């Protein structure tokens, strides 16, 4: 009996995944538990094992993006064939083509969508005289509407209100445009073709194309959506780090013979960021349709660069953890992220994020808020500063913090107060050891 192979849902937030690679060829004998495919999600890349045995028959090719739970293949018995009509699932997207849901058949040859048939029936027009522009020549509702408009307009002059509006804006005389739609209907593409081609230099050639799929594609979509949906503003704030640097040097010396992990500069910042959120709950919130929801838990995300993108592991209840425990967690989570062993659960639930580019020599930048949060803290490089005392220069250690916040939820003054509290905590770092 044929066994369906469905795209597994990896983590609570996964909506879709990309079949990066089929690990077995078509027709191969697969045993239960054998690695079947390499799956790329917005969080991680993982190998997916077969849940049963049989002869493998894929439904979609490698490189296809499909919704979680979609049919992607079959495991068949010897001599068995895939069920009739087994094809690409609804919503499947390859790297170059959007694949439509299984096509409906009218009569022996006509392909049309249900909505196209409804529109045609309501207008009493014959589908068999139309040319489909959908995938595989399928007739879609737009084709029917174009046909109806063509019947109602003078020959060769039919066009939609949008086309007429665009033609007016572009100064194009529709009487001089050749329509390529049904019945000579003028379409938007015909307007584009009617425009004079500007003289341009030859476009630069690309030697490599990086597909916007998997992790890279998800980062692109999420960051674009973040900037589209939020009113983001960034404060820059310089903080003194002399006390932190001095304390860390002492800990390295005193703990050299122990198993205690010496906290990094970022560990001190993570602990201080979490404690400051207790005093400024507006920064530890999320915006929903009915208002700004202040969150009880402080789960701190921290950005980790990995090949092909960025991951944000999450330290749960960060304000409740000691500095040494935070140091242990950041090392373990960062290592798991870089080696591909991190679980989806360890990448979910952040209420606030800290990201650092100090190791790359960056002083100030404008981090983009992770959707669902209202703020993100950027950390610049540790550098020398100067403070003047009695007309004498004093060398200091400073870095710049970049706080991006959602102005829908947080105003400039409360955001600045958060940075001030953070600076005060870093100026007395012994309190952070607890």
Phi, psi and omega in degrees: 000133182296136179247127179289141170253113183252148177291119183288153176267110182262100181091161187290330187264357183293127177253328181206168179210160180248130176284097184292320183197134168279128185270354176228147180282160176300134179088355181286152176279123181248136177257154179301132180092352179284141178297124187256320183208159173259118185253129176253122177245181178290347182251308188219165169251127184222156171272134180253130182266151177289137180269357178205176178253162177152183177276127188277132176226106179286150177261328181234152181280164174300145183095356181274138175256125182226159178291154175301136180088359181284152177288126181236352179181180179226151169245118191246155173281164179303127179081357181275148177248154178300147177305146182298136179089002179289115182217196182295141182287158175300137177088000180291138180227122174273180182293341182234344190223140171271125183263128184280165174298165180312135187283139175274145181249137174241117185071214183267342188223338190282132177251128181204154178277156177303320181292325177298319179293323179295315180296318180296317180296320181294328181265358180057051176243158187265119180294333187291346181264004184259156175253123182280139178250002178280179180305132179069019181080016181292137177278124179249170186300328179296324178297319180295315180296321177297319181295317179297317180295323180295323179293329185271350185249161175302149184305129175078358184246006182291141177198157180278162176304323180296317180296319179295322178295314180296320180299320178295317180297325184268357181070034182258131176275113183297337180291344180257008183256132175275120179276135180252002179279179178305132180067022180081015181297136180275126180249172181299324179296328178294324176295317179300320181291334182281344180288144176295141181276117181291151177282122181226159174285159180298135180296149178296138180278143177259139178264347181206143177240124178261110183297141175274067179232172178056223183298317182298317179295320180293318177301316180300313182293315184293318181291322177296316179297322180300313181288333179284326190262345183242157174262088190267137181220145183238131172260138170256138187212120180272132181237147176279133182241012182304314184294321179294314180298317180296315181295319180296321177298320178296318181295321178299323180285313185286332182260011184299331181259009182247174178267003182290134178284132177282120182298143174278171175303320179295326177297317176300318181292322178297315179297315180296321180298319180293315180295322180294331178295332176300321183274344183228072186296341178298335179278346179249071189213177174217146180261123176238177186301326185264005177145190180266121182259115175282131187264137182287321183270148175247099179250114189263121173269146174224135188283137177231122177285131178228161179305125177086003180168215187216139173239153181233084174297158187238130174263109182285142177051048187299326182292339181271350185268149174288164180297321179293325178291322176297319178299319178296317183293317181296321180294315183293316182290320179295319178296318179296321179293316184288334181261003178076019182256006182282145181268154178303325181298331181280358180247010185241152169095008180296137176257349181197147185232145174240130179227139185236134171240014180299324179294346179258009178083013182272132178272309185223141176207174181244088179295152180260133184294136173289130180307136183102338176259171175244000181200157174213141183252122175263142182240124179270187184282151174281126185216170178280140174234180180226134173236133182265126177231119182051047178063018178242135180284138177237126179289134178232169175243123186223163168211162181254131174262140179241105181259111173265131183224156180274110185293347174294329185252331188228132175272171184297320183294311177300325177295319178294323178296322176299315180295325178294316178299318179299317179296319180296321179295321181286337179284342178229070192288348177301329179293339181280346182288338185287000000 
